Amino acid sequence: MLIDLKNKIRKFERDLPYKQLPYSKKSWGHPQHSLCSYQGKLKPSIAHWLIREFVPTGGSVLDPIGGVGTIPFEAALLGRVAVSNDKSPFAAIIAKSKLSGVTKADLNDIIDKYESLVSSISLNEQDYLEAEFGLNAKVKDYFHPDTLDIILKLRKLFLSSDIDDKSPEECFFWSCLLHILHGNRPYALSRNSHPITPFAPTGDFIYKDVFEKVRKKAERAMSVEIPEKFRTGVGLYGDFRDVEGKIFQQFDAVITSPPFYGMRFDRPNWMRLWFCGWQKESFLEESLSFLERQQIKDISVYREFFAMSNSVLKDNGILIVHLGKGGRRDMSEELKEIASPNFEFVGEALDCVAQVANHGIKDKGMTTAHNLLFFVKSPS
């Protein structure tokens, strides 16, 4: 088995099938992969080929640090059993949406529901004080006052229930709204800003109809039908250390892309996290419990990750870890050592991406190559 896997890995590195047409196109993939912008998101074509090549037909995939669910969503599109997990409430909402298989009819009903509900919501002084928060500028600086009122009312509705209690249709609605909160194109509710990181806004305060924009975003996301072989998946919200207690199966593969060293997901996503309930203290204190902060302090935190992955994999299960090379630190060699005794390192595939576009985010340009590490579960 190991010899066959090693040969497959060598072939994968030689061919890099996701770099061939049509998979190399920037726009490749189902529109719901772009349900909401997210810094550092794995290319859908990479996820597609990893699943095609290394997960058996009808098999199962877990991404315990799933972000907005790129890997599990592609697995679901390919008919695999897919579970995503993330500690960020913003990311978890997006992943849950993608894996739900929501229909246009269901979503239209939810949009109508919230458009009706928002008229019954009253704002108070504290609600407006919430809009005084901001990292690049204050929330209130981004929106026409009438648009801001609707956003604040919807935020109250969002925070009235836990993420785990929100239906798939509700999550899809919130995902559409989170995407259009800020940006530099006509779809955005904000003044001119940036679609990934809400830099300080410029331009006039122009009223934007929130529900009209949400409907148009939903139409774009659902412009391509979900294939018949799509298999509804599960989106979890929480720390990767708690995943084992929430699932009741073992997986053929754990495939994940941990945060690149030095990257922080809270700051570029500050406005969307604010909408999900984060306050100043969250960015100062709660963010310290996230893997991207912990790995800088002590890389051995990954011992917990490998132990968890071992426990949820089948005896012949495979673990694939996507890492970035370059920048401040290359974690590849360290993780190969830390993985023992839970995993045996089998091989790796390297892909130079020195010329990749940085989308205006300076730190992204630090990555010179993507490295895929392949492990198999060690015998019990």
C-alpha positions as CSV (number, residue, x, y, z in Angstrom):
1,M,0.0,0.0,0.0
2,L,2.8,2.5,0.9
3,I,4.6,1.9,-2.3
4,D,1.4,2.6,-4.3
5,L,0.8,5.7,-2.3
6,K,4.3,6.9,-2.8
7,N,4.1,6.4,-6.5
8,K,0.8,8.3,-6.6
9,I,2.4,11.2,-4.7
10,R,5.3,11.4,-7.1
11,K,2.9,11.3,-10.1
12,F,0.8,14.0,-8.5
13,E,3.9,16.3,-8.0
14,R,5.0,15.6,-11.5
15,D,1.7,16.3,-13.2
16,L,0.1,18.9,-10.8
17,P,-3.2,18.3,-12.5
18,Y,-4.8,21.4,-11.0
19,K,-2.4,23.5,-13.0
20,Q,-3.7,22.1,-16.3
21,L,-6.7,23.6,-18.2
22,P,-9.5,24.1,-17.3
23,Y,-8.5,23.7,-13.7
24,S,-5.8,26.4,-13.8
25,K,-8.3,29.1,-14.6
26,K,-8.8,31.5,-11.8
27,S,-12.6,31.2,-12.2
28,W,-12.6,27.4,-12.1
29,G,-15.0,25.8,-9.6
30,H,-18.6,26.1,-8.5
31,P,-19.8,29.7,-7.8
32,Q,-20.5,28.8,-4.2
33,H,-16.8,28.4,-3.6
34,S,-16.9,32.3,-3.8
35,L,-19.9,32.6,-1.5
36,C,-17.8,34.9,0.7
37,S,-14.3,36.3,0.1
38,Y,-11.7,34.9,2.5
39,Q,-8.0,35.6,2.7
40,G,-5.7,32.6,2.2
41,K,-8.4,30.4,0.8
42,L,-7.1,27.2,-0.9
43,K,-7.8,27.0,-4.6
44,P,-10.8,24.8,-5.3
45,S,-8.9,23.0,-8.1
46,I,-6.3,21.8,-5.6
47,A,-8.9,20.5,-3.3
48,H,-10.7,18.8,-6.2
49,W,-7.6,16.9,-7.4
50,L,-6.6,15.9,-3.9
51,I,-10.0,14.4,-3.3
52,R,-10.1,12.7,-6.8
53,E,-6.7,11.1,-6.4
54,F,-6.5,10.3,-2.7
55,V,-10.1,9.7,-1.4
56,P,-12.0,6.6,-2.6
57,T,-15.2,7.0,-4.5
58,G,-18.0,7.4,-1.9
59,G,-15.4,7.8,0.8
60,S,-15.3,10.4,3.7
61,V,-13.3,13.6,4.3
62,L,-12.8,15.7,7.4
63,D,-11.2,19.2,7.4
64,P,-10.8,20.1,11.1
65,I,-9.4,23.6,10.3
66,G,-11.8,24.0,7.4
67,G,-12.0,27.8,7.1
68,V,-14.9,28.6,4.7
69,G,-15.1,24.9,3.7
70,T,-13.3,24.8,0.4
71,I,-12.0,21.2,0.8
72,P,-15.2,19.7,2.3
73,F,-17.4,21.5,-0.3
74,E,-15.4,20.1,-3.2
75,A,-15.6,16.7,-1.5
76,A,-19.4,17.0,-1.3
77,L,-19.5,18.0,-5.0
78,L,-17.6,14.8,-5.8
79,G,-20.1,12.7,-3.8
80,R,-17.9,12.1,-0.8
81,V,-19.1,12.4,2.8
82,A,-17.7,15.7,4.0
83,V,-17.3,17.4,7.4
84,S,-15.9,20.9,7.9
85,N,-15.0,22.5,11.3
86,D,-13.7,25.9,12.2
87,K,-13.3,28.0,15.3
88,S,-14.2,31.3,13.6
89,P,-17.9,32.0,13.7
90,F,-17.7,33.8,10.4
91,A,-15.9,30.9,8.6
92,A,-18.1,28.3,10.2
93,I,-21.2,30.0,8.9
94,I,-19.9,30.0,5.3
95,A,-18.8,26.4,5.4
96,K,-22.1,25.2,6.8
97,S,-23.9,27.1,4.0
98,K,-21.9,25.5,1.3
99,L,-22.4,22.0,2.6
100,S,-26.2,22.3,3.0
101,G,-27.4,22.0,-0.6
102,V,-29.9,24.9,-0.1
103,T,-32.4,25.4,-2.9
104,K,-33.4,28.7,-4.5
105,A,-37.0,28.4,-3.2
106,D,-35.9,27.8,0.4
107,L,-33.5,30.7,0.3
108,N,-36.1,33.1,-1.2
109,D,-38.4,32.2,1.7
110,I,-35.6,33.0,4.2
111,I,-34.9,36.3,2.6
112,D,-38.6,37.2,2.7
113,K,-38.7,36.2,6.3
114,Y,-35.8,38.5,7.4
115,E,-37.1,41.3,5.3
116,S,-40.3,41.1,7.3
117,L,-38.6,40.5,10.6
118,V,-36.3,43.5,10.4
119,S,-39.2,46.0,10.4
120,S,-40.1,44.8,14.0
121,I,-36.6,45.3,15.4
122,S,-35.9,48.5,17.3
123,L,-32.4,50.0,17.8
124,N,-31.1,51.5,21.1
125,E,-28.1,53.5,22.1
126,Q,-26.0,50.4,22.7
127,D,-26.7,49.2,19.2
128,Y,-25.3,52.4,17.8
129,L,-22.3,52.3,20.2
130,E,-21.5,48.9,18.7
131,A,-21.0,50.7,15.3
132,E,-18.2,52.8,16.9
133,F,-15.9,49.8,16.8
134,G,-13.4,49.3,14.0
135,L,-9.8,48.5,13.2
136,N,-9.2,50.4,9.9
137,A,-12.1,52.8,10.6
138,K,-15.3,52.7,12.6
139,V,-18.1,50.5,11.3
140,K,-20.4,53.5,11.0
141,D,-17.9,55.2,8.7
142,Y,-18.5,52.5,6.0
143,F,-22.3,52.9,5.5
144,H,-25.0,55.4,4.7
145,P,-27.0,55.9,8.0
146,D,-30.1,54.2,6.6
147,T,-28.1,51.2,5.4
148,L,-26.3,51.0,8.7
149,D,-29.7,50.9,10.5
150,I,-30.7,47.8,8.6
151,I,-27.3,46.2,9.1
152,L,-27.5,46.8,12.9
153,K,-31.0,45.3,13.0
154,L,-29.9,42.3,11.1
155,R,-27.0,41.9,13.4
156,K,-29.3,41.8,16.4
157,L,-31.3,39.1,14.7
158,F,-28.1,37.1,13.9
159,L,-26.9,37.3,17.5
160,S,-30.3,36.1,18.8
161,S,-29.4,32.5,18.2
162,D,-26.3,30.3,18.3
163,I,-24.6,29.2,15.1
164,D,-25.4,25.5,15.8
165,D,-29.1,26.4,16.0
166,K,-29.3,28.3,12.6
167,S,-30.8,26.4,9.7
168,P,-28.8,25.8,6.5
169,E,-31.1,28.3,4.7
170,E,-30.4,30.9,7.4
171,C,-26.7,30.3,7.2
172,F,-26.8,30.8,3.4
173,F,-28.6,34.1,3.9
174,W,-26.0,35.3,6.4
175,S,-23.2,34.2,4.2
176,C,-24.5,36.3,1.3
177,L,-24.8,39.3,3.7
178,L,-21.3,38.9,5.1
179,H,-19.8,38.8,1.6
180,I,-21.4,42.1,0.6
181,L,-20.7,44.0,3.8
182,H,-17.7,45.7,2.3
183,G,-16.0,45.9,-1.1
184,N,-15.0,48.0,-4.1
185,R,-17.7,46.9,-6.5
186,P,-21.4,47.8,-7.0
187,Y,-22.5,44.7,-5.0
188,A,-21.0,46.0,-1.7
189,L,-23.1,47.7,0.9
190,S,-20.2,49.9,2.1
191,R,-18.5,52.9,0.7
192,N,-15.5,52.0,-1.5
193,S,-13.2,49.7,0.4
194,H,-11.6,46.3,-0.2
195,P,-13.5,43.0,-0.7
196,I,-11.1,40.9,1.5
197,T,-9.9,43.3,4.1
198,P,-12.1,46.3,5.0
199,F,-9.5,49.1,4.6
200,A,-10.7,52.6,5.5
201,P,-13.5,53.6,3.1
202,T,-13.6,56.4,0.6
203,G,-16.2,58.0,-1.5
204,D,-19.8,59.3,-0.9
205,F,-22.3,57.9,1.6
206,I,-24.8,56.3,-0.8
207,Y,-27.9,54.4,0.4
208,K,-27.8,50.7,-0.5
209,D,-30.9,48.4,-0.4
210,V,-29.6,45.5,1.8
211,F,-32.1,42.9,0.7
212,E,-31.9,43.8,-3.0
213,K,-28.1,43.3,-2.7
214,V,-28.5,40.0,-0.8
215,R,-30.9,38.7,-3.4
216,K,-28.5,39.5,-6.3
217,K,-25.6,37.9,-4.4
218,A,-27.7,34.8,-3.8
219,E,-28.6,34.6,-7.5
220,R,-24.9,34.7,-8.5
221,A,-24.0,32.0,-5.9
222,M,-26.8,29.8,-7.3
223,S,-26.3,30.5,-10.9
224,V,-24.9,26.9,-11.5
225,E,-27.0,24.0,-10.3
226,I,-25.5,21.7,-7.7
227,P,-24.7,18.3,-9.4
228,E,-26.8,15.3,-8.7
229,K,-23.9,13.5,-7.1
230,F,-23.6,16.3,-4.5
231,R,-23.8,14.8,-1.0
232,T,-25.0,17.1,1.8
233,G,-22.2,17.5,4.4
234,V,-21.8,18.8,7.9
235,G,-20.4,22.2,9.0
236,L,-19.2,22.3,12.6
237,Y,-18.3,25.4,14.8
238,G,-15.6,25.0,17.3
239,D,-12.0,24.2,18.1
240,F,-10.3,21.3,16.3
241,R,-9.5,19.7,19.6
242,D,-13.3,19.1,20.2
243,V,-14.1,17.6,16.8
244,E,-13.8,14.0,18.0
245,G,-16.6,14.5,20.5
246,K,-19.0,15.9,17.8
247,I,-18.6,13.2,15.1
248,F,-19.6,9.6,15.2
249,Q,-17.6,8.1,12.4
250,Q,-14.1,7.6,11.2
251,F,-12.8,9.0,8.0
252,D,-10.9,7.8,4.9
253,A,-9.0,11.1,4.8
254,V,-8.2,14.2,6.8
255,I,-7.3,17.0,4.4
256,T,-6.6,20.4,5.7
257,S,-4.7,23.7,5.1
258,P,-3.5,25.1,8.4
259,P,-2.9,28.8,8.7
260,F,0.4,29.9,7.1
261,Y,3.0,31.0,9.6
262,G,2.5,34.7,10.5
263,M,-1.0,34.9,9.0
264,R,-3.9,36.2,11.1
265,F,-7.5,35.6,10.1
266,D,-9.1,37.9,12.7
267,R,-7.8,41.2,11.5
268,P,-8.5,41.0,7.7
269,N,-12.0,39.6,8.7
270,W,-12.6,42.1,11.5
271,M,-15.9,43.6,10.2
272,R,-17.4,40.2,9.5
273,L,-16.3,38.9,12.9
274,W,-17.8,42.1,14.4
275,F,-21.1,41.2,12.7
276,C,-20.8,37.8,14.3
277,G,-20.5,39.3,17.7
278,W,-16.8,39.9,18.3
279,Q,-15.8,42.9,20.4
280,K,-12.5,44.7,21.1
281,E,-11.7,42.1,23.8
282,S,-12.3,39.3,21.3
283,F,-9.5,40.5,19.0
284,L,-7.2,41.1,22.0
285,E,-7.9,37.9,24.0
286,E,-10.1,35.3,22.3
287,S,-7.9,35.4,19.2
288,L,-5.0,34.1,21.3
289,S,-6.7,30.7,21.5
290,F,-6.7,30.3,17.6
291,L,-4.1,28.0,16.0
292,E,-2.5,30.8,13.9
293,R,-1.6,32.6,17.1
294,Q,-0.6,29.5,19.1
295,Q,1.7,28.1,16.4
296,I,3.8,31.3,16.6
297,K,4.3,30.8,20.4
298,D,4.8,27.1,20.3
299,I,4.8,24.9,17.2
300,S,4.3,21.8,19.3
301,V,0.6,22.7,19.5
302,Y,0.4,20.5,16.4
303,R,0.9,17.4,18.6
304,E,-2.8,17.9,19.6
305,F,-3.7,18.3,15.9
306,F,-2.0,15.0,14.9
307,A,-3.4,13.1,17.9
308,M,-6.9,14.2,17.0
309,S,-6.4,13.4,13.4
310,N,-5.2,9.9,14.3
311,S,-8.2,9.3,16.4
312,V,-10.8,10.1,13.7
313,L,-9.1,8.3,10.8
314,K,-9.7,4.7,9.7
315,D,-6.8,2.3,10.2
316,N,-5.7,2.8,6.6
317,G,-6.6,6.5,6.6
318,I,-4.5,9.2,5.0
319,L,-3.7,12.7,6.3
320,I,-2.8,15.5,3.8
321,V,-1.6,18.8,5.1
322,H,-1.3,21.8,2.7
323,L,1.4,24.3,3.8
324,G,3.0,27.5,2.5
325,K,6.8,27.7,2.0
326,G,8.7,31.0,2.2
327,G,8.2,34.0,4.4
328,R,9.1,33.9,8.1
329,R,9.2,30.2,8.7
330,D,8.9,26.9,6.9
331,M,6.9,24.5,9.1
332,S,7.2,21.5,6.9
333,E,10.2,19.8,8.5
334,E,9.0,20.5,12.0
335,L,5.5,19.0,11.3
336,K,7.1,15.9,9.8
337,E,8.8,15.3,13.2
338,I,5.8,16.4,15.4
339,A,3.5,14.0,13.5
340,S,5.3,11.0,15.0
341,P,4.2,8.7,16.7
342,N,0.7,9.3,15.4
343,F,1.6,9.2,11.7
344,E,4.2,8.0,9.3
345,F,5.4,10.5,6.8
346,V,5.0,9.1,3.2
347,G,5.9,11.9,0.8
348,E,5.4,15.4,-0.3
349,A,4.5,17.4,-3.4
350,L,6.0,20.9,-4.0
351,D,4.4,23.6,-6.2
352,C,6.2,26.9,-6.8
353,V,3.8,29.8,-6.7
354,A,6.3,32.7,-6.4
355,Q,4.4,34.7,-9.1
356,V,0.9,34.2,-7.6
357,A,-1.2,37.4,-7.3
358,N,-1.4,38.9,-3.9
359,H,-4.8,40.6,-4.3
360,G,-3.4,43.7,-2.6
361,I,-2.5,41.8,0.6
362,K,1.2,42.3,1.1
363,D,1.8,39.3,3.4
364,K,0.4,36.9,0.8
365,G,3.4,37.6,-1.4
366,M,5.7,36.0,1.2
367,T,4.6,32.5,0.0
368,T,7.0,31.1,-2.6
369,A,5.6,27.5,-2.8
370,H,2.8,25.3,-1.7
371,N,3.8,22.1,-0.1
372,L,1.6,19.1,0.3
373,L,2.6,16.7,3.1
374,F,1.2,13.1,3.0
375,F,1.0,10.9,6.1
376,V,-0.6,7.5,6.9
377,K,-1.9,6.6,10.3
378,S,0.5,4.7,12.4
379,P,-0.6,1.2,13.6
380,S,-2.3,1.2,17.0
